[in-house]
Amino acid sequence: MSAGMPGSGEQIRQVPVGDIQIPDVRVTSQMSTEEREELVRSIAARGILQPLLVSSHEGALWVQDGRNRLEVARLLGIPTVP
């Protein structure tokens, strides 16, 4: 299962943040403190506007794109993410 952009043949749905695993290896650069604070403010004010991309592997969901958004959602106590 994956959640993708409309029109790509994939579905966007809400998934509990606790159901999504984060890989140990970070494939993107880490955000600066300033960038992270801005993302926190943005998500707190408007929610997550761009859906995460997840994949299923051995019965677990893994974030492929949107790790920072997922981490901020967990920080803010947001129960589900698109």
N, C-alpha and C positions, 0 to 999 in steps of 0.2 A: 504494500500500500504506500502511496505517496500522496502528498498534497501539492498541487502545482497551480500554475496560473490558468484562469479560465480560457477555454479554447484549446488547451493543449491536450484535451482528452483525460485530464486528471481532475480530481475533485478537491474542492476546498471544504474542509470541515473543521469543527472545533475538536481539539484533542486535549485531554488533561495533561498539564505540564509534568506531572509525576510519571506519566506513561512514556515520556521521551528521554532517551539516554543521550549523554554527551560523550563523544569519543575522547579518549585520553590525549590523543595527539591533536594539537591545534594546527589547522591547515591555513588559517588566515592570521594576519598580524594582530597582536593584542591592542585593544583600544587604549588611548590615553585616558587619564582620569577625567579630563575635560570632555572628551568625546562620550565617555560612558555617562557622565552626569547629564549631558544634553540628551542622550538616548533615554535615560530614566525620566527626565522632565517631559520629553515628547510622548513616551508611552503612557505615563501617568495622566497626561492631559488628553490624549487622543486615542489611546489604545494602540494595538499593533496593526499597522496599516498594510504591511506587506507580509503575506503568509510565509511561514517557515516551509522548508522542503525537508521531508523526512522519508526514510526508507525503512522497510521491514527486513530484519535479518535474524534468523533463528528465534522467531517469536517476539522480538523486541523492536521497538521503534527507535531509530537513530537519527539525530538531526544532521542533515547534510548542508543546509544553508539556513542561517538564522540563529546561530549559537548565541550571539550577543543578545538578540531579542528574547530568546528563551531564558537566558540567565537573568535578564532584567525583569521578565515576567515573574520568575520565581522570587526575586528580591522584593517585588511589589506585592506579592501574594495573589497574583492573577491566576485563577484556577485553570483556565483553558486558553489555548492559543490557536489561531487559524493556521 
